[in-house]
Amino acid sequence: MNEYLINKLKSLNIKRFLPRNNALANYKPYIKRENLIFISGQLPLTENGIENAGKIELVHDTDSLKNAIEIATSNLLWNLSDCIEEEERLISNIYCCNIKGFFNCDEEFKDHPYLLNFSSNMIVDVLGEKGQHSRSAIGVSSLPLNSPVEIEGIFSIS
């Protein structure tokens, strides 16, 4: 019934890297409360493990980081799609309210906002104006499974 997002992701060739996401611990990949959907932090996790694992250094390979960020964002969007697909009512609007990007980086690294643009751009490509959002880009000293990035999001539906 709610296949708009699935069809949009497929039309933009946004690959699904994992089957329906399972959590790595005692939490759910997403929670829906009224018209809000909270997507748990997503890693650049594929069936082969974490892509481009490791700490982001002052000098880094932007292409490999872009790939990792796009995989994490793809996992986020496919979880959103799974949640919407479960809805019994017809969903005609999907808005991205907020994303947070956590980057496993050295103290000297300062390009967090630039890297998060890869995720922001992907979300806007999928949702258009409804994908414009607030956000936070945060540097951290480590992430689960030595991931370079973790992306979480809050969406609203109607």
Buried (B, 14 or more C-beta within 10 A) or exposed (E): EBEBBBEBBEEEEBEBBBEEBEEEEEEBBBEBEEEEBBBBBBBBBBEEEBBBBEBBEEEBEEEBBBBBBBBBBBBBBBBBBBBBBEEEEEBEEBBBBEBBBBBBBBEEBEBBEEBBBBBBBBBBEBBEEBBEBEBEBEBEEEBBEEBBBBBBBBBBBE
